């Protein structure tokens, strides 16, 4: 969600701040701003909407300073406008904030009793004035920050600069990430390492309830008790080149096209080409001792968990519960002693998923996570981390991170099945071989782009679209519907094909296209019958299947997308790719913002 960048520099920091905000655009935002300290005086520029609006403001009325902070805001409290945009300023400081100060009403009342006047509708301005109130009471910036943190309730990360303090910046985190970048006579803060990528490759991460005092000579970290602590400096491989669009019109298409390579990278973490088997590192648990597995995730990652449920139960004989994190964390769900809780998140910072992880730990579960950012909060708080090798994913709608999650889950299911004695060596070898072919088969699917673009032209004016599938194809249908609605704003729903007659078939007529996910697995004949039912009601069907499926039903559909013939085990991975491409082309035809859909954020760090 909101993005933070801060620089203690050796020259004018405004270009670095604007560049950092551009690298944070992928998180989603609706306004932006920067504040600097020049000759001890605070100043700022803010604008509603995209960064180009802020850049236009800066061109007409520039800023200078060797100390500065910047922010992209995703509105929570208060509508998106310039008055509510960050940074928020008082006569004593400027502040940027990611998260929610939950007790802002009580704090606001206290401040009003002291005759402080707030001008915005945000919880953030309350934070700025509370710190200011302690400064007015004679406290130092560090003391004011520490006292304020004790009063804040909620999840947040903060970066603050202070009037007259040319060599000071203070950052803090509780529930929302914040990274510190180490330079040569310069220091940086950012919401993630990606924001700091061209500035430094030396990164430290604040842990929960830490705050940090930065000068150009370095950083001093403190924990929630105020005690000094050490935080490791780590090298990151991210670079500015990794987040360019290349020759593609949108990041999303670039990331779709990268899937053969990143699937291969992820698979190579587990696949031994010499023995052609899946080999995991030593795990802090034994699959044979796991009584039950709980998978928790949000959005697209939740659908990856749904696919994995079929795999683990079928291949490993392991019972699996799959839960949406925002529901799980409030259900007080009983968890079997010694169970495995597996958390899936692209960013590793998803607030609901992180809270669910902590609940599971408190209830005696082994904790594992699948994340694309190894040094994320979830990664650091897990007993074991499975790192997908998708690389930076800038488009808000997840594509390559999703397929890498599926590949990782497939490898885990094979390993669990082998260790639990459900998979014999022959079956393990067949499944491992099928997985090893996925990168090449994915590349074949990408060659079908023109056909998929033509099909998008047939349906982009529809008001409603349904996706159906069975077995592992059902969550793929749900993922396809999610991609379409978040990118094109067309209402779309994914259904288990067998549920059509229990209600959804009432929606079917000639104006409602139906996307059918139907590899020739043991569900195929039933799915084919459901397809015939919707065609009998004049639905326009787009049929996704392999050569055998096309031979049976391809000619009866409005359009078809033929996919490679593969073992049904890996079909969900491959069938996810054309539904991504279809959603992309529909969105392009609709003229929507493909990489930054309205109201959405890449990293959801608030509830």
C-alpha positions in Angstrom: 0.0 0.0 0.0 1.5 3.4 0.9 5.1 3.8 0.0 7.8 5.6 2.0 11.2 6.9 0.8 13.6 9.0 2.8 17.1 10.3 2.0 19.9 11.9 4.1 22.0 12.9 1.2 25.1 14.8 0.1 23.4 16.9 -2.5 19.8 17.8 -3.5 17.7 14.8 -2.6 14.6 15.7 -4.6 15.6 13.6 -7.7 16.3 10.6 -5.5 12.9 11.0 -3.7 11.0 11.2 -6.9 12.9 8.2 -8.3 12.1 6.2 -5.2 8.4 7.1 -5.4 8.4 5.8 -9.0 9.8 2.5 -7.9 7.0 2.4 -5.2 4.2 3.0 -7.7 3.6 -0.7 -8.0 2.2 -0.7 -4.4 -0.8 1.3 -5.5 -1.6 4.9 -4.6 -3.9 7.9 -5.2 -1.7 10.9 -4.2 1.9 11.7 -3.6 4.2 14.2 -2.1 7.7 15.1 -0.8 9.1 17.3 1.9 12.6 18.6 2.3 14.7 20.5 4.8 16.7 23.3 3.3 18.8 25.6 5.5 16.9 24.3 8.5 13.4 25.1 7.0 10.8 22.5 6.1 8.9 22.7 2.8 6.8 20.3 0.9 4.9 19.7 -2.4 1.9 17.4 -2.8 -0.5 16.4 -5.5 -3.6 14.2 -5.9 -3.4 11.4 -8.5 -0.4 10.1 -10.3 3.2 11.0 -9.9 3.2 13.0 -13.1 0.9 15.5 -11.3 3.5 15.9 -8.5 6.3 16.3 -11.1 4.3 19.0 -12.7 4.0 20.8 -9.4 7.7 20.5 -8.8 8.5 21.9 -12.3 6.5 25.0 -11.5 7.6 25.3 -7.9 10.7 23.3 -7.1 12.2 22.1 -3.9 15.8 21.8 -2.7 17.4 20.2 0.3 19.9 17.5 1.4 17.3 15.9 3.7 13.9 14.7 2.5 11.0 12.2 2.7 8.5 11.2 0.1 5.3 9.2 0.0 2.7 7.6 -2.2 -0.6 7.4 -0.4 -3.3 4.7 -0.7 -6.3 6.3 1.0 -7.6 4.8 4.3 -8.8 7.8 6.4 -9.9 10.7 4.3 -10.6 11.0 0.6 -7.7 11.1 -1.8 -6.9 14.8 -2.3 -4.0 17.2 -1.8 -5.0 18.1 1.8 -4.9 14.5 2.9 -1.8 13.6 0.9 1.5 13.1 2.8 3.9 14.4 4.0 2.0 16.0 6.8 3.7 18.9 8.4 3.6 20.9 11.6 5.9 23.8 12.5 8.3 21.4 14.0 8.4 18.4 11.6 7.3 16.6 8.5 6.1 13.0 8.6 5.1 10.2 6.2 3.2 7.1 7.3 2.1 3.7 6.1 -0.6 1.9 8.0 -3.4 3.0 10.4 -3.2 4.7 13.8 -6.3 3.0 15.3 -6.7 5.3 18.3 -6.4 8.5 16.3 -9.8 9.7 17.6 -8.7 9.6 21.2 -5.4 11.2 20.3 -7.1 13.9 18.3 -9.3 14.8 21.2 -6.2 15.1 23.5 -4.5 17.4 20.9 -7.6 19.6 20.5 -7.7 20.0 24.3 -4.2 21.4 23.9 -5.4 23.8 21.2 -3.7 22.0 18.3 -5.7 22.4 15.1 -5.8 19.6 12.5 -6.4 20.4 8.9 -6.8 17.0 7.2 -9.1 14.0 7.6 -6.2 11.6 8.2 -5.0 9.6 11.1 -1.5 10.5 10.0 -1.8 14.2 10.9 -2.6 13.1 14.4 0.7 11.3 14.6 2.6 14.4 13.4 1.0 16.6 16.0 1.4 14.2 18.8 5.2 14.0 18.2 5.1 17.9 17.9 3.3 18.1 21.3 6.2 16.3 23.0 8.7 18.6 21.2 6.7 21.6 22.5 7.1 20.1 26.0 10.8 20.3 25.6 11.6 16.8 24.6 14.3 16.0 22.0 13.2 14.5 18.7 14.3 11.0 19.8 12.5 11.3 23.1 9.3 12.7 21.4 9.3 9.8 19.0 9.8 7.2 21.7 7.0 8.7 23.8 4.6 8.9 20.8 5.2 5.3 19.8 4.1 4.2 23.2 0.8 6.0 22.7 0.1 4.8 19.1 -2.2 1.8 18.6 -2.4 0.0 15.3 0.0 -1.0 12.5 2.3 1.6 10.9 5.7 2.6 9.6 6.9 6.2 9.9 9.7 8.4 8.7 10.1 11.8 10.2 12.4 14.8 9.6 12.6 17.8 12.0 13.0 21.6 11.6 16.6 22.7 12.1 17.9 19.1 12.2 20.0 18.8 9.0 21.6 15.4 10.0 18.6 13.6 11.5 15.8 11.3 10.4 13.8 8.9 12.6 11.9 5.8 11.4 9.7 3.3 13.2 7.7 0.2 12.4 4.9 -1.8 14.0 3.2 -4.2 11.6 4.2 -2.4 8.4 7.7 -2.9 6.9 10.5 -0.4 6.9 14.1 -0.8 5.5 17.2 1.2 6.2 19.7 1.6 3.4 23.4 2.3 4.1 25.4 4.5 1.7 28.8 6.3 1.7 28.1 9.4 3.8 24.4 9.0 3.0 21.5 7.0 4.6 18.1 6.0 3.3 14.8 4.6 4.4 12.2 2.9 2.3 9.1 0.7 2.5 11.1 -2.0 0.8 14.5 -2.7 -0.7 13.0 -2.1 -4.2 12.5 1.6 -3.4 16.2 1.8 -2.5 17.6 -0.4 -5.3 19.6 2.2 -7.3 20.8 4.0 -4.2 22.3 1.2 -2.2 22.5 -2.6 -2.0 23.2 -2.7 1.8 20.0 -3.0 3.7 18.9 -3.5 7.3 15.3 -4.3 8.3 13.6 -2.9 11.3 12.0 -5.6 13.4 8.6 -5.4 15.1 8.3 -2.3 17.3 11.8 -1.0 16.4 12.7 2.6 15.8 15.8 3.9 14.2 17.7 7.2 14.4 19.7 8.0 11.3 22.5 10.4 10.6 24.8 10.5 7.6 27.3 8.5 9.6 24.9 5.5 10.1 21.9 4.3 12.0 21.2 3.4 15.6 18.4 0.9 16.2 16.2 0.6 19.3 13.7 -2.0 20.3 10.3 -1.3 22.0 11.9 -1.0 25.4 14.2 1.7 24.2 17.3 -0.5 24.4 19.9 -0.2 21.6 19.9 -3.3 19.4 21.9 -4.5 16.4 20.2 -5.1 13.1 22.1 -7.1 10.5 23.2 -5.4 7.2 22.4 -7.6 4.3 23.2 -7.4 0.6 20.3 -7.3 -1.8 20.5 -8.3 -5.5 17.8 -5.9 -6.6 18.8 -3.2 -9.1 17.0 -0.5 -11.0 17.4 -2.6 -14.2 15.3 -5.4 -12.7 12.3 -3.1 -12.5 12.2 -1.7 -16.0 9.6 -2.6 -18.6 12.0 -3.5 -21.3 10.3 -3.4 -24.6 6.9 -4.1 -23.2 4.0 -1.7 -23.0 3.1 -2.7 -19.4 4.9 -4.3 -16.5 2.2 -7.0 -16.4 3.0 -8.3 -19.9 6.7 -8.2 -19.2 6.1 -10.3 -16.1 3.8 -12.7 -17.9 6.5 -13.2 -20.5 9.1 -13.8 -17.8 7.3 -16.9 -16.5 9.2 -19.6 -18.3 12.4 -18.3 -16.9 11.3 -17.6 -13.3 9.4 -20.9 -13.1 12.6 -22.6 -14.1 14.6 -20.6 -11.5 12.1 -21.6 -8.8 12.0 -25.2 -9.9 15.8 -25.4 -9.9 15.7 -24.7 -6.1 14.1 -28.1 -5.7 14.6 -30.3 -8.8 17.8 -32.4 -9.0 18.4 -32.8 -12.8 20.8 -35.6 -12.2 18.4 -37.9 -10.3 15.3 -36.1 -11.8 13.7 -36.0 -8.4 12.4 -33.3 -6.1 14.8 -32.7 -3.2 14.0 -30.2 -0.4 16.5 -28.8 2.1 16.4 -30.2 5.6 13.1 -29.1 7.1 12.5 -28.4 10.8 9.6 -30.9 10.8 8.9 -34.4 9.5 6.1 -34.8 7.0 5.2 -38.1 8.6 4.5 -36.4 11.9 2.2 -33.7 10.6 -1.4 -34.5 11.6 -3.0 -31.7 9.6 -1.9 -28.8 7.4 -3.4 -25.3 7.4 -2.7 -23.0 4.4 -3.5 -19.3 4.9 -3.3 -16.6 2.3 -5.1 -13.7 0.6 -6.3 -13.0 -2.9 -4.3 -14.7 -5.6 -2.1 -16.5 -3.1 -5.3 -18.0 -1.6 -6.1 -19.6 -4.9 -2.6 -21.1 -5.0 -3.4 -22.6 -1.6 -6.7 -24.0 -3.0 -4.8 -25.8 -5.8 -2.3 -27.1 -3.3 -5.1 -28.6 -1.2 -5.9 -31.0 -4.1 -2.2 -31.9 -4.4 -1.4 -32.5 -0.8 -4.6 -34.5 -0.1 -4.2 -36.6 -3.3 -0.5 -37.1 -3.4 0.4 -37.1 0.3 -2.7 -38.2 2.1 -2.5 -35.1 4.2 -5.6 -33.3 5.3 -5.5 -29.6 4.4 -7.6 -26.6 5.5 -7.3 -23.5 3.3 -8.3 -20.2 4.8 -8.5 -16.6 3.8 -6.2 -14.8 6.2 -8.7 -12.1 7.2 -11.2 -14.8 8.2 -8.8 -17.1 9.8 -7.3 -14.6 12.2 -10.7 -13.8 13.8 -12.2 -17.3 13.9 -10.2 -18.7 16.9 -9.7 -21.8 14.8 -8.7 -24.9 16.8 -5.3 -26.2 15.5 -4.0 -29.7 15.9 -0.9 -29.9 18.1 2.2 -30.3 16.0 0.4 -29.3 12.8 1.9 -27.3 9.9 0.7 -23.8 9.1 1.9 -22.7 5.7 1.5 -19.0 4.8 1.7 -17.7 1.2 2.3 -14.1 0.2 4.1 -12.4 -2.6 5.3 -9.5 -0.5 5.6 -11.3 2.8 4.1 -8.3 4.4 0.4 -8.9 4.0 -1.1 -7.7 7.3 -3.8 -10.3 7.8 -1.5 -13.1 6.8 1.2 -12.0 9.2 -1.3 -11.7 12.0 -2.6 -15.3 11.2 1.0 -16.5 11.3 1.5 -15.2 14.8 -1.8 -16.8 15.9 -0.6 -20.1 14.5 2.7 -19.8 16.3 1.0 -19.1 19.6 -1.0 -22.3 19.0 1.9 -24.7 18.6 2.1 -25.0 14.9 5.2 -25.5 12.7 5.5 -22.3 10.7 6.5 -22.2 7.0 6.0 -19.5 4.5 6.2 -19.2 0.7 7.2 -15.6 -0.2 8.8 -13.8 -3.0 10.7 -11.4 -0.7 13.0 -13.6 1.5 13.8 -10.9 4.0 10.1 -9.9 4.5 8.4 -9.9 7.9 6.8 -13.3 7.2 10.1 -14.7 6.1 11.9 -13.6 9.2 9.2 -14.9 11.5 8.9 -18.4 9.9 10.6 -21.6 11.0 11.3 -22.2 7.3 11.0 -20.1 4.2 10.4 -21.3 0.6 11.6 -18.4 -1.5 10.0 -18.2 -4.9 12.4 -16.8 -7.5 9.9 -14.6 -9.4 12.0 -11.5 -9.0 10.4 -8.1 -8.5 6.8 -8.1 -9.5 5.7 -4.5 -10.2 2.2 -5.0 -11.8 -0.4 -5.0 -9.0 -2.1 -8.0 -10.5 0.1 -11.0 -9.6 1.2 -13.2 -12.5 4.7 -14.7 -12.3 4.6 -14.8 -8.5 1.5 -16.9 -8.6 2.9 -19.5 -11.0 6.1 -19.7 -8.9 4.0 -20.2 -5.8 2.2 -23.1 -7.6 5.5 -24.6 -8.6 6.8 -24.4 -5.1 3.6 -26.0 -3.7 3.8 -28.8 -6.3 7.4 -29.6 -5.2 6.3 -29.6 -1.5 3.4 -31.9 -2.3 5.7 -34.4 -4.1 8.2 -34.3 -1.2 5.4 -34.8 1.4 3.9 -37.7 -0.6 7.3 -39.4 -0.8 8.1 -38.9 2.9 4.7 -40.1 4.0 4.9 -43.2 1.8 2.0 -42.4 -0.5 4.0 -41.8 -3.6 6.2 -44.7 -4.9 9.4 -44.0 -6.7 7.8 -44.5 -10.2 5.0 -42.0 -9.5 7.4 -39.5 -8.0 9.6 -39.8 -11.1 6.6 -39.2 -13.4 5.4 -36.1 -11.5 9.0 -34.7 -11.2 9.4 -35.1 -14.9 6.1 -33.4 -15.6 7.2 -30.5 -13.5 10.6 -30.2 -15.2 8.7 -29.7 -18.5 6.7 -26.8 -17.3 9.1 -23.9 -18.3 9.2 -25.2 -21.9 5.4 -25.7 -22.0 4.9 -22.2 -20.6 7.0 -20.8 -23.4 4.7 -22.5 -25.9 1.6 -21.0 -24.4 3.1 -17.5 -24.7 3.3 -18.0 -28.5 -0.5 -18.1 -28.5 -0.8 -14.4 -27.6 -2.3 -13.3 -30.9 -5.2 -15.8 -30.7 -5.9 -14.8 -27.1 -5.9 -11.1 -28.1 -8.5 -11.9 -30.8 -10.7 -13.7 -28.2 -10.4 -10.7 -25.9 -11.9 -8.6 -28.6 -14.9 -10.9 -28.6 -15.7 -10.4 -24.9 -14.3 -7.0 -23.8 -17.7 -5.3 -24.0 -19.5 -7.9 -21.8 -20.9 -6.7 -18.5 -20.6 -10.1 -16.8 -18.3 -13.1 -17.4 -18.3 -16.5 -15.7 -15.3 -18.9 -15.3 -15.9 -22.5 -14.5 -13.7 -25.5 -13.7 -13.5 -28.7 -11.7 -10.9 -30.0 -9.3 -7.7 -27.9 -9.5 -9.3 -26.2 -12.4 -11.8 -24.6 -10.1 -9.3 -22.3 -8.3 -7.8 -21.5 -11.7 -11.2 -20.4 -12.8 -11.5 -18.2 -9.7 -8.1 -16.7 -10.3 -9.0 -16.0 -13.9 -12.1 -14.2 -12.8 -10.2 -12.2 -10.2 -7.6 -11.1 -12.8 -10.4 -10.0 -15.2 -12.3 -7.9 -12.7 -9.3 -6.3 -11.1 -7.8 -5.3 -14.4 -10.9 -4.5 -16.6 -13.5 -3.8 -14.0 -15.9 -6.2 -15.7 -17.9 -8.2 -13.2 -16.5 -11.8 -13.3 -17.0 -14.8 -11.1 -15.3 -18.2 -10.9 -17.4 -21.2 -10.0 -17.0 -24.9 -9.5 -18.6 -26.2 -12.7 -20.7 -28.7 -10.8 -22.3 -25.8 -8.9 -23.8 -24.2 -12.0 -27.2 -25.9 -11.5 -27.3 -24.8 -7.9 -27.8 -21.1 -8.8 -25.3 -19.6 -11.2 -26.8 -21.0 -14.4 -29.7 -18.6 -13.9 -27.3 -15.9 -15.0 -26.6 -17.5 -18.3 -27.8 -16.0 -21.6 -26.2 -14.9 -24.9 -24.7 -11.8 -23.3 -22.7 -13.7 -20.7 -19.4 -15.3 -21.9 -18.3 -18.4 -20.1 -14.6 -19.3 -19.8 -14.2 -23.1 -19.4 -11.0 -24.5 -17.8 -10.9 -28.1 -18.9 -7.7 -30.1 -19.2 -8.4 -33.7 -20.1 -8.1 -35.1 -16.6 -10.5 -37.3 -14.8 -12.8 -34.3 -14.3 -13.0 -33.7 -18.1 -16.2 -35.5 -19.0 -18.2 -33.8 -16.2 -16.8 -30.4 -17.1 -17.7 -31.1 -20.7 -21.3 -31.7 -19.7 -21.4 -28.4 -17.8 -20.1 -26.7 -20.9 -22.9 -28.2 -23.0 -25.4 -26.9 -20.4 -24.3 -23.3 -20.8 -24.0 -23.5 -24.6 -27.6 -24.8 -24.6 -28.5 -21.5 -23.0 -26.7 -19.5 -25.7 -23.6 -18.7 -23.7 -20.6 -17.6 -25.6 -18.0 -20.2 -24.5 -14.2 -19.8 -24.6 -12.8 -23.3 -24.1 -9.3 -23.9 -22.6 -8.1 -27.5 -23.2 -5.5 -29.6 -24.8 -5.5 -31.4 -28.2 -7.7 -34.3 -27.0 -10.2 -31.8 -25.5 -10.3 -29.7 -28.6 -11.0 -32.8 -30.7 -14.2 -33.4 -28.6 -15.5 -29.9 -28.0 -13.3 -27.2 -29.6 -15.4 -26.6 -32.7 -18.6 -25.9 -30.6 -17.2 -23.0 -28.7 -17.1 -19.3 -29.7 -13.3 -19.6 -29.4 -10.7 -21.9 -28.0 -7.2 -21.8 -26.5 -5.3 -25.0 -27.1 -2.7 -25.7 -24.4 0.0 -28.3 -24.5 -0.8 -31.9 -23.5 0.7 -32.4 -20.0 0.2 -34.5 -16.9 -2.9 -33.2 -15.2 -0.8 -32.6 -12.1 0.9 -29.6 -13.7 -2.1 -28.4 -15.7 -3.2 -25.7 -13.1 0.2 -24.0 -13.4 0.0 -23.8 -17.2 -3.7 -23.0 -17.4 -3.2 -20.0 -15.2 -1.1 -18.3 -17.9 -3.8 -17.9 -20.7 -6.3 -16.5 -18.2 -3.7 -13.9 -17.2 -3.1 -13.0 -20.9 -6.9 -12.9 -21.6 -7.4 -10.5 -18.7 -4.5 -8.4 -19.9 -5.8 -7.9 -23.4 -9.4 -7.2 -22.3 -8.0 -4.5 -20.0 -6.0 -3.0 -22.8 -9.1 -2.9 -25.0 -11.1 -1.3 -22.2 -8.4 1.3 -21.7 -7.9 0.7 -18.0 -4.7 1.2 -16.0 -3.3 -2.3 -16.4 -0.3 -2.0 -14.0 -2.1 0.0 -11.3 -5.8 -0.8 -11.3 -8.0 1.6 -9.4 -8.4 1.2 -5.6 -5.9 -1.7 -5.5 -2.5 -2.0 -3.9 0.3 -4.5 -4.4 1.2 -4.9 -0.8 -1.7 -4.8 1.6 -0.2 -3.8 4.9 -3.4 -2.6 6.6 -6.6 -4.5 7.4 
